[in-house]
Amino acid sequence: MESARSTGARGRGKRVEGPPQLVYDDDCGFCTWCAAFAAERGTFDLVGFSELSPAQRRRLPDDYESCAHLLTADAVYSCGEAIEETLARVETPSRVLAAAFRRLPGAEAVREPLYREVADRRGLFGRIVSREPPVRDDD
């Protein structure tokens, strides 16, 4: 899988009404666990890649399947930036860690490589924490 770049917080297409939408790989047990972790501790609508509406898809980068995204009313956060923004919105100590991370010099330069290190090892992390992906529920 080619490394995705952060698209940065940008608005594209139709505004999202309601809670932010966390877009994730719903055929990955680790990704599903991470999305559920966020939803259980914050206010997010979970949207798997297989469930994207045409309007949601238009807001995402062409290589959207290479990482997670957070769609808000006025922005699209992708890859490491999406996870950072998600962690900043959950009701756990990770909110404080996300705020501290943002204040570190060079945090943006570290964020995407760190995201890619974890994303490229989803299988390994999935042995530690995982949840049955919704796509596989139908199997």
C-alpha positions as CSV (number, residue, x, y, z in Angstrom):
1,M,0.0,0.0,0.0
2,E,1.4,3.4,-1.0
3,S,1.9,5.9,1.8
4,A,-0.8,8.4,1.9
5,R,-0.2,12.1,2.5
6,S,-2.2,14.2,4.8
7,T,-4.8,16.2,2.9
8,G,-4.8,18.8,5.6
9,A,-7.9,20.3,7.1
10,R,-9.9,21.4,4.1
11,G,-13.5,21.7,3.2
12,R,-14.7,19.9,0.1
13,G,-18.2,19.3,-1.1
14,K,-21.4,19.1,1.0
15,R,-21.2,20.2,4.7
16,V,-21.5,17.4,7.3
17,E,-24.4,17.9,9.6
18,G,-24.3,16.4,13.1
19,P,-21.3,14.7,14.7
20,P,-18.0,14.3,12.9
21,Q,-17.8,11.2,10.7
22,L,-14.8,8.9,11.3
23,V,-14.1,7.1,8.0
24,Y,-12.1,3.8,8.4
25,D,-11.3,0.5,6.8
26,D,-14.2,-1.6,7.8
27,D,-12.5,-4.8,6.5
28,C,-9.7,-4.4,9.1
29,G,-10.1,-5.7,12.7
30,F,-7.6,-3.3,14.2
31,C,-9.1,-0.3,12.3
32,T,-12.6,-1.4,13.5
33,W,-11.4,-1.6,17.1
34,C,-9.8,1.9,16.8
35,A,-13.1,3.3,15.3
36,A,-15.2,1.7,18.1
37,F,-12.8,3.0,20.7
38,A,-13.3,6.5,19.5
39,A,-17.1,6.1,19.2
40,E,-17.4,4.7,22.7
41,R,-15.5,7.6,24.1
42,G,-16.6,10.5,21.9
43,T,-19.3,11.6,19.6
44,F,-18.6,10.3,16.1
45,D,-20.6,8.6,13.3
46,L,-18.6,5.7,12.1
47,V,-18.5,5.2,8.3
48,G,-16.6,2.3,6.8
49,F,-15.1,2.5,3.4
50,S,-17.8,0.1,2.2
51,E,-20.6,2.4,3.4
52,L,-19.4,5.8,2.0
53,S,-22.1,7.8,0.3
54,P,-21.3,9.6,-3.0
55,A,-21.3,12.9,-1.1
56,Q,-18.8,11.6,1.5
57,R,-16.6,10.0,-1.2
58,R,-16.4,13.4,-3.1
59,R,-14.9,15.0,0.1
60,L,-12.1,12.5,0.3
61,P,-8.8,12.3,-1.5
62,D,-8.5,10.0,-4.5
63,D,-6.4,7.5,-2.4
64,Y,-8.8,7.6,0.5
65,E,-8.5,3.8,1.1
66,S,-4.9,4.3,2.3
67,C,-5.8,5.8,5.6
68,A,-8.5,7.0,8.1
69,H,-10.3,10.3,7.7
70,L,-12.4,12.6,9.9
71,L,-15.1,14.6,8.1
72,T,-16.4,17.6,10.0
73,A,-18.7,20.4,9.1
74,D,-15.9,22.5,7.6
75,A,-12.9,20.2,7.2
76,V,-11.5,16.9,6.1
77,Y,-8.7,15.5,8.2
78,S,-6.8,12.6,6.7
79,C,-4.3,10.0,7.9
80,G,-2.3,11.0,11.0
81,E,-4.1,14.3,11.2
82,A,-7.4,12.5,11.3
83,I,-6.3,10.4,14.3
84,E,-4.8,13.4,16.0
85,E,-8.1,15.3,15.6
86,T,-10.1,12.3,16.7
87,L,-8.0,11.8,19.9
88,A,-8.4,15.5,20.7
89,R,-12.2,14.9,20.7
90,V,-12.5,11.8,22.9
91,E,-13.3,11.9,26.6
92,T,-10.1,10.1,27.7
93,P,-6.6,11.2,28.7
94,S,-5.6,10.9,25.0
95,R,-7.3,14.3,24.6
96,V,-4.6,15.8,26.8
97,L,-1.9,13.8,25.0
98,A,-3.2,15.1,21.6
99,A,-3.1,18.7,22.9
100,A,0.5,18.2,24.2
101,F,1.6,16.6,20.9
102,R,0.3,19.6,19.0
103,R,2.5,21.9,21.0
104,L,5.7,19.9,20.3
105,P,8.1,21.5,17.8
106,G,8.1,19.4,14.6
107,A,4.9,17.5,15.6
108,E,3.5,17.7,12.1
109,A,6.7,16.2,10.6
110,V,6.4,13.2,13.0
111,R,2.7,12.7,12.8
112,E,2.4,11.2,9.3
113,P,5.4,8.9,9.5
114,L,4.1,7.7,12.9
115,Y,0.7,7.0,11.4
116,R,2.2,5.1,8.5
117,E,4.3,3.0,10.9
118,V,1.2,1.9,12.7
119,A,-1.0,1.6,9.6
120,D,1.6,-0.6,7.8
121,R,1.6,-3.0,10.8
122,R,-2.2,-3.3,11.3
123,G,-1.9,-7.1,11.2
124,L,0.5,-7.0,14.1
125,F,-1.5,-4.5,16.2
126,G,-4.6,-6.5,15.3
127,R,-3.2,-9.4,17.3
128,I,-3.2,-7.2,20.4
129,V,-6.5,-5.4,19.9
130,S,-9.1,-6.2,17.3
131,R,-12.9,-6.3,16.7
132,E,-14.8,-8.2,14.0
133,P,-15.0,-5.9,11.0
134,P,-18.5,-5.1,9.9
135,V,-17.7,-6.1,6.3
136,R,-17.1,-9.7,7.5
137,D,-20.3,-9.9,9.6
138,D,-22.1,-10.9,6.4
139,D,-19.7,-13.8,5.7
